[in-house]
Amino acid sequence: MSGDFTARDERLLLEFLLYLGSGLTAAGEAVNQIQEHLLRVATAYGAADARISVFPTFLVVSLAPGRPVTQEPTRQLGGGLRLDQTAELYRLLRAAERGEVAPAEGSRRVLEVVRTPPRFGSPVRVLGHAVLTAGICMILKPTWGDLLLAALFGVLIGVLKLTGARWASVQMIMPVVASFTVAAITFVLAGTGWAEADLRALVAPLCTFLPGAMLTMAVVELSAYEMVTGASRLVAGILQLGLLAFGIIGAAQAVGVPPPGSPADVAANTLGWWAPWLGTAVVGVGNYLMLAGPPRSLGWLCLVLYAGWIGQYLGGLVLGGYLSGFVGAVALTVVAYLVERAPGAPPALVSFLPGFWLLVPGALSLIGVTEYLGQSTVRGAEDLIDAAGSMVAIALGVLCGHPLYRALAGTLHWTRRQDDLVHPDPQGHGG
């Protein structure tokens, strides 16, 4: 630290780093990435020797070796951020990494971002949840009855989520309530023949509760030797899957109707070959409405989603099911970070995290549970193993995708510099 760094400057910088770290944690960024971001910010403000550690519920910051350590809980900024909040937070982060915003102003802007009301009202966000659910159902190659039922379930779950968001204690049990409600209705409809209903209509509305991004980030953090945070995130993700499974089991016992079989045992896709391809765009629109995407970000979001979907589709054709998630995650990661470099494009995290609902690593877990209930224990065990393999494959894809992007970006930057040398700007602005 520089010698003219006063006690007030130190306090303001510490406060800014703590608020910024808390915001990035709420956005869902991996802790090793958060630490890198905060170290760059500290360096920009003259604290190049800062020591920063990020944990699931608190941050530890010291501006120099031997200086006092400040520990701050992150729960005051707890809860996930919407896409528009994440985009604004990263805009502030980029400015802070260049030292362009005063620490006091930066702290105020972080709190302002967290308290910003949604761009869209409750009816639009519920509609977005229904659209997202319909898009996920289309990717599962449903019948028309499945699609209609999944969209109606999407409206129901959207209302439940908005209602439960008012009480923190209710949010913990929301996966159980949602899975019990959806599963009970599905089992009743399937058992009585009142309407066409199968596993695809059940899985699609519950996919928004699947902790695919959480589980994958946990593996990423464990791979980066962030044992405490990675293990905590992994346990939280597994717990959420357990709550979803408990709701399904409870519904099966309460209504007395066995759950439907696997998608292979029910009616074939009646929408057509185009359903998953259109469903990818529908998922993008649903995410944009439900999570309040930043302005002019829908096209970029759909571009990244299609990159992940096409990568997964081609990977499945060439390499098989396990590695399809790996290829999709690599494509998703590389394109998300390349898009971030475009003028006016959203941060990579904005377009990156919704992509996990396309790869859906946790959907196989739910299918495995329902097949256990249907007494297909061998098939259920295979699907549970497939779910674990899918999660690891997607996490490895993310791990490989980021260095691949850096290598590609470095090559493109080197190529541009070479072009500037060979073909200099006639206005004298080359390079």
Protein Blocks (a to p, Z undefined) as FASTA:
>chain_A
ZZklcfklmmmmmmmmmmmmmmmmmnopafklmmmmmmmmmmmnopambccdddfkbccd
dfbghiacddddfklmgcjddfklmmmmmmmmmmmmnopacfklmmmmmmmmmmpccfbd
fklmmmmmmmmmmmmmmmnopafklmmmmmmmmmmmmmmmmmmmmpmklmmmmmmmmmmm
mmmmmmmmmmnomaccdfklmmmmmmmmpcklmmmmmmmmmmnopaklmmmmmmmmmmmm
mmmmmmmmmmmmmnopacdddfklmccdfkbjklmmmmmmmmmmmmmmmnopaehklmmm
mmmmmmmmmmmmmmmmmnojklmmmmmmmmmmmmmmmmmmpghiacfklmmmmmmmmnom
mlmmmmmmmmmmnopaklmmmmmmmmmmmmmmmmmmmmmmmmmmmmmmmmmmmmmmmmmm
mmccfkopgZZ
